[in-house]
Amino acid sequence: MALSPRLEFRQSQSLTLTPQLMQSIKLLQLSHLELSHFVDEELLRNPLLEREDGGDPAEAVDVPEPGEAPAQLSAYEDTVAQGERVKDAAEIAEGYDTAVENIFPGESRQDLGQAGGPDRDGGFDGGEAPDLDQYLASRPRLADHLAAQAQMILRTPADRLIAQHLIDGLNEAGYLAVDLTAVAELLGAELGDVEAVLGALQGCDPVGVFARSVPECLAMQLRERDRLDPLMQRLLDHLGLVAEHNMAGLLKAVGCDREDLADMLAELRLLDPRPGLAFDSAPVEAVVPDVFVRPGHDGAWQIELNSEVLPRVLVNRVYYATVTKKTRDTAEKSFLSDCLATANWLTKSLDQRAQTITKVAAEIVRQQDGFLTHGVAHLKPMTLKMVAEEIDMHESTVSRVTANKYMATPRGLYEMKYFFTTAIASSDGGGEHSAEAVRHRIKQLIDAESPSAILSDDTIADLLRKEQGIEVARRTVAKYREGMNIASSVIRRRQKKSLDKAG
């Protein structure tokens, strides 16, 4: 059979993700902070978009009557009209029947009229109004704090270069996480020089930074307090016994009586094993719920989106129509058409995102009604597939919607991902149990145990099987216990005996 080129027509179906569809999918998994940042960028980029102030949308854009040209205001008229509506500091203070200094602390009438303060016209004769963000309190970064000290205690550029690499090798707690030999090879320096620089840096504030282990960190702090004697050093060498509350082993290893050991342990509690965390400059952000769940009057649950975190944008079609009529340039018309299409897409995508979040949240609430009514012991096992099938969506869509989203319930504030837990089989053939409910029950059993009857992992597994029909292995109990930072039965027995003797 001879081979020859030919043309063929074939008909097929395929799913193509357009850039706008991909962007819409990306919007689903953004948190409210990330979404707000994205919308702010679009507002700067697209002249047809504007924020909705929460009022009547018809009032957001001044729509002219048919046949009437839109009102035009010059920049001067708009500025004057705005200035006439703003009162100056003296008028505000007079309205409250008080002095200007009481309304604007630290400022006098004369100061308010100078540069940077509000003048008689209500504006700022010094230019733009001061940015309040520059007055926000912030903690210094640990790296900057140590670099400033290194500049004073180290004299040669070579030593300062070594110090900068050591500072970069600190973790959040202030411990040195790099090997000195690797630093010496990287910089082509002698190991002795690197160790000398490290010794100098270990005298920096806060005391304990640049330590390579917890005992070394505590020893540096005790040395600063002139309390690092041989007994204390032996205690630091056996910190593992301290964590296990093995008092008998500590008395034998340290070689002291019980009273001296109690005093040394009290001194250890006054030290900071993670000195670097005091300089953590990461801002603390409050978790804001995306969805509110409240009990309704009819016994059902009410689902409400948090309108405070939902950005609202409008498409200024009047401005689009006005500018389009005046322009004759093809490139400008194409730009405006693209802006209009993007603006329409953004408003539609934001609305669709809100509806999808509401739909997923409502299904989560429906399936976890027992948890909302009775508590974590009634949390049901639930997967993304279970929710996706009920609301006729794909699992990936549910996963994106629940990412970085929080739900405020009568039981507290929870991340949406919290409600998705694995299932643990029941030994009596009944319904499956949620892994989170099993963890909760394990913690309840351990909290209720007495010092004379400490529960082992095998005993806890037997109790779960007998009481609630939960078929769980000893290894699973140990894994859940360690995940909740609960010590083993041996360490718990020593801890509770120590507390009883102390009491």
Secondary structure, DSSP 4 states (H G I P E B T S, - for coil): ------------------HHHHHHHHHHT--HHHHHHHHHHHHHH-TTEEE--SS-HHHHS-PPPTTPPPP---HHHHHHHHHHHS--HHHHHHHTTS-HHHHSTT--HHHHTSTTSB-TTSSBTTSSPPPGGGG---PPPHHHHHHHHHHHH--SHHHHHHHHHHHHTB-TTSBB-S-HHHHHHHHT--HHHHHHHHHHHTTSSSTTTTBSSHHHHHHHHHHHTT---HHHHHHHHTHHHHHTT-HHHHHHHHT--HHHHHHHHHHHHTS-S-GGGGG--PPP-----SEEEEE-TTSSEEEEE-GGGS--EEE-HHHHHHHHHH---HHHHHHHHHHHHHHHHHHHHHHHHHHHHHHHHHHHHHHTHHHHHH-GGGPPPB-HHHHHHHHT--HHHHHHHHTT-EEEETTEEEEGGGG-B-EE-BTTS---EEHHHHHHHHHHHHHT-BTTBPPPHHHHHHHHHHHH-B---HHHHHHHHHHTTPPPHHHHHHHHHHHHHH-
